[in-house]
């Protein structure tokens, strides 16, 4: 221990340690913080749920020191993905801020392939919308009450079995999805219902929205495979109705012949029930 009592020796040791730090450790540290890498950076405002396109992002060279491990470095890994959070100009993108699929709230809109369309109609009263009990995936029949003031309730053949893909409150947010809420007083009542329909069905719904009183009757809720059978039967019926002329059948509600429509519905329902 006598060596540490010699001030000269202690001084030399301190000098050697300082030299190691200055000429050994410090350069390595400076080298690590000065090292550059490319990351993906946002070039325009991106809202949560937006699909990211090529013009929304770019690559930028930045210091690699202290960067998050999950920062994205290649634009190809970003383009085509969906923003899971709002992104501002200059932000770098983390894997946690991206999603391979759109937000659940609007996922049904991104599944459209051009064969069918999303079409919304207004729920004009609490009762006409099944007292707020409708939810995505339900199969309903559209009943037209007192069509053209004739006192008849009519189910257009095009709208016997229609799939609901969304029930939306007046705020624009999806409501009444079947999940219980903690505070029933804050539960939003549905204002519109969105259907997945063929173009022919969309035309009928548009006319009914303007001129008629619509009631929705729940037909089926449950197994998606069973729901698909209802929709398959409906699509087949529409194909038959429009096969000859490509125009609306005279038995349709738009022809104003309620009695003929009712008969057609009853006959087609018997035929379709046999399929199930």
Number of C-alpha atoms within 10 A of each C-alpha: 5 5 9 11 9 10 10 11 12 13 12 11 13 12 12 12 12 13 13 12 13 12 10 12 13 13 11 13 11 11 12 14 12 13 11 14 14 15 21 23 24 20 18 14 13 20 15 15 21 16 20 19 13 12 10 17 23 17 17 15 12 13 14 15 15 8 11 9 8 10 16 19 20 14 19 11 12 24 15 16 19 22 25 21 15 12 19 14 13 15 14 20 21 16 14 11 16 20 17 12 16 21 16 9 12 15 13 15 15 10 10 12 8 8 9 16 17 17 20 20 17 17 24 15 15 13 12 17 23 14 11 20 16 24 22 20 21 21 26 22 20 23 20 20 17 15 21 15 8 11 10 14 17 24 25 25 26 29 24 22 28 26 24 21 23 29 26 23 18 12 10 11 13 21 26 20 16 11 8 9 11 8 7 8 7 8 13 17 19 29 21 20 23 18 26 23 24 18 15 17 22 21 16 17 23 13 12 18 16 10 10 16 19 25 21 19 18 17 15 17 16 10 9 11 8 13 19 14 15 23 18 14 20 21 19 12 19 19 14 12 19 13 12 9 8 11 10 19 19 13 21 23 26 18 12 15 16 24 14 16 22 20 15 16 21 13 11 17 18 10 13 17 10 8 10 9
